[in-house]
Amino acid sequence: MKLSRYILYFIVGTIPVLFAAVQPWIWSFYTAVIFLAFLTSLWQNQNSGVWKPSKIYRFSLGLFFGVTLVQSLPLSGSLVSLLSPFRYTVLTQAAAILGNPVSWSTVSYVPLTSLAWWTFLLGLFLFFRVFCHSMVTSNDLTLLIRIVLGLAFLEAFYGIVQALIPSLGVLWVGYVKAYLGDARGTYINRNHFAGFMEMTLPLGLGYTLAMGTWHKKITLKALISSDRPNFQFFLSIGLAVMVLALVLSRSRAGIFGGVLGFLTFVLLMRSSSGELPRSFWVITSVVIGMVAFYSLKIGIDPVLERFLRISNDTTRLDIWRDSWVMIKDHPLGIGLAATREVFPVYNAASFSDVRFTYLHNDYLQLLAEAGWLGLGALTGGFYIFLAKSLLKIRRMYLQADPLRFFLAVGALSGLVSIAFHSFFDFNLHMPANCVYFVMLMGIVYNCAWREGGNMGNRKEERGNRKEHRGRK
């Protein structure tokens, strides 16, 4: 096994553990590890199968990284006034107060911080390249999924214990009083924990279904009595624990995102295989039944109460309203990770002494920090990838390679979940969730985009089956 693959296993299996790697020194460490994996891949001359982006992806990624890098570079006063007139006005006024001339400056209000986050985002791009190259075979993908599901199960179990014991903190951090009584694992913030769960749940469902026998039609009795479905049953227990943890996180956007991901999973299976297999309903029924049983046992009144309360969301709307003023003043952005420094100036609503680092909307924060060009380039490229992946999965044939089919469906469903959740939170500003987001994209690419005999063609296979039946 190549060393770069071991490094990827290490990253995926550990990055969520230390508070989702939200501290700068932790995500800086993982950025260095990702660069190490990339350099190792180059050193081992791993050139076959490397992801080769089309022109639209090269353009979108190049534009995003180019714009955000220019924000952090020292520029002349005339160039700053052209790119960000409001920023130049602030610099001019500050220089007049200090009695100094306007010297070279940056568009970003915190250039070093912006450059550090830019480096991390570049690391995510390299992570995707190495992932697409390293996780190619079914054995590689199977080991990866088992690591992911093992970690997700432990996080979910820990989250359920936190919900049952409200005084329990997160690891050794007992002084954080927010979200006590909610499932949050090692994430501290329940919404980010929910984001992690909703990304891994469809992947786990896909892997569980892939353990079935798809090359022939089997009866329900054979499904229950065979050894492989017994393993599926244990996986179903793990999925039930994960679903229950998601519910007990009391994250409304997270729960809705999880439901949306499940509906996406069902629709993709329906459109690709023509019918939903019996084992799908068996596994889904087992998971729903166990979740309902434990929910009745431990009580879900706090969850229902949070769903009925809507007045607390007015603060999020106020944040979005105030951020639009900041966006109007900076159409080309304030610089990556600069919201913490700039937004307090625009925070017109009375939030006491709360200092907001995030805008509780990943798209809106990307617009504020990277500007209209950065937002259009990055989100445009992602949604084009999502749409093309949807078409490719619909052309896949389940019986040709069940593992790749179900992993592609699960990974794409997870991407849909987190893309929806990001409208109401800042999951993709959590380094651990960023890595898992890119991992899901890599799984979709390796399972649905790669050319070869594993994908098959659904229409051709159906035609062959009809012809074979006609001969009979």
PyMOL commands that set and color helices and strands:
alter all, ss='L'
color gray80, all
select helices_A, chain A and resi 3-14+19-21+24-43+55-72+77-83+85-98+111-134+138-164+190-210+220-225+227-248+252-273+278-298+301-308+311-329+339-346+362-394+398-400+402-421+427-429+431-449+458-471
alter helices_A, ss='H'
color red, helices_A
deselect
rebuild
show_as cartoon
